[in-house]
Every structure is written in C-alpha cells, then in structure tokens.
Amino acid sequence: MNPRIATKATSLTLAVLIVVGFVDAVRDDDTGTAVLFALILVGVVALTLSSLASSSVTLRRDLASWLDRTSTATGESVDDLGSRAVSRLRAGFSQDPVDQE
C-alpha cells in the first residue's frame, strides 16, 4: 500500500474516533476530556499535514555534501545531478549480470 494512502487512512480513522470522543465528552459535560480530545485532534492534524507535505527524500550527510561539492564544481544544479545519479544507479540495477562481465 502506498504510504501516503496509509497515512491519510490512519489519520482519517483517528480523526473520526477523536471527534466521537469529543462529542461524547461534550454531551456528558466533561470539559477536561473535551479539551484533551481537541488537543489530540490538533496534534493528529498537524502531524498528518507535515508528513504529507514532505515530498523530498532525506539523504545521508555525506551524499548531500557530495551533491553540493559536485554541483559547485560542475555548475550543474543539485536536482539535475541527483536525478542523473539515481538514473545511473537504476540502470545498474536493471542490467543483466551477464552483460556486466
């Protein structure tokens, strides 16, 4: 399953459960529990939005510094250099082992 879909589904399920708990706490006139559910909902929404907003890949520091140094030396953008490096890596994975000898 796609991680973004799993994140959305989990967040939606949690939000529904939290809203039900909030409504139940309000109906029972339990202010403390209602406030707790409201704060949890705010946290779940914030975590969901931040996880879905990040579309970049986290790199190891040595790879990021290599991209920066190489980009500066060649004049190529970091994005183009990274894309080219990933394409080369993928091509190496898809080659037949007999062809590499």
C-alpha positions in Angstrom: 0.0 0.0 0.0 1.2 3.5 -0.8 2.5 5.2 2.4 0.6 8.4 1.6 -2.7 6.5 1.3 -2.0 4.6 4.6 -1.2 7.9 6.3 -4.4 9.5 5.1 -6.5 6.5 6.1 -4.9 6.2 9.5 -5.3 9.9 10.1 -8.9 9.9 9.0 -9.7 7.0 11.3 -8.0 8.7 14.2 -9.8 12.0 13.5 -13.2 10.2 13.4 -12.5 8.4 16.7 -11.3 11.7 18.3 -14.4 13.6 17.1 -16.7 10.9 18.5 -14.8 11.1 21.8 -15.0 14.9 21.8 -18.8 14.9 21.1 -19.3 12.3 23.9 -17.3 14.3 26.4 -19.3 17.5 25.5 -22.6 15.7 25.9 -21.5 14.3 29.3 -20.4 17.9 30.3 -16.8 16.7 30.8 -14.8 19.8 29.9 -11.4 18.4 30.7 -11.9 15.4 28.5 -13.3 17.5 25.7 -10.3 19.8 25.8 -8.0 16.7 25.7 -9.7 15.3 22.6 -9.5 18.8 21.0 -5.7 19.0 21.6 -5.2 15.4 20.4 -7.1 16.3 17.2 -5.0 19.4 16.6 -1.8 17.2 17.0 -3.1 14.5 14.7 -4.0 17.1 12.0 -0.6 18.8 12.4 1.3 15.5 12.1 -0.7 14.4 9.1 -0.2 17.7 7.2 3.5 17.7 7.9 4.0 14.1 6.9 2.0 14.6 3.7 3.7 17.9 2.8 7.2 16.5 2.8 7.9 15.1 -0.7 11.6 15.1 -0.5 13.9 12.3 0.2 16.2 12.5 3.2 19.8 12.0 2.3 22.8 11.0 4.3 25.0 13.9 5.1 27.9 12.6 3.1 25.7 12.2 0.0 24.2 15.7 0.4 27.7 17.2 0.8 28.9 15.3 -2.3 26.0 16.6 -4.3 26.8 20.2 -3.1 30.5 19.9 -3.9 30.0 18.2 -7.3 27.3 20.7 -8.2 29.6 23.6 -7.4 32.4 22.1 -9.4 30.4 21.2 -12.5 27.9 24.1 -12.5 25.0 21.6 -12.7 22.0 22.0 -10.4 21.8 19.7 -7.3 18.4 18.4 -8.6 19.8 17.6 -12.0 22.9 16.0 -10.5 20.8 13.9 -8.1 18.4 12.8 -10.8 21.3 11.7 -13.0 22.9 9.8 -10.2 19.7 8.0 -9.4 19.2 7.2 -13.1 22.6 5.7 -13.3 22.0 3.6 -10.2 18.7 2.3 -11.5 20.4 1.4 -14.8 23.0 -0.6 -12.9 20.3 -2.5 -11.1 18.4 -3.3 -14.3 21.3 -4.6 -16.3 21.7 -8.3 -16.9 24.6 -9.7 -14.8 26.0 -11.5 -17.9 26.3 -8.1 -19.7 28.4 -6.7 -16.8 31.3 -9.2 -17.2 
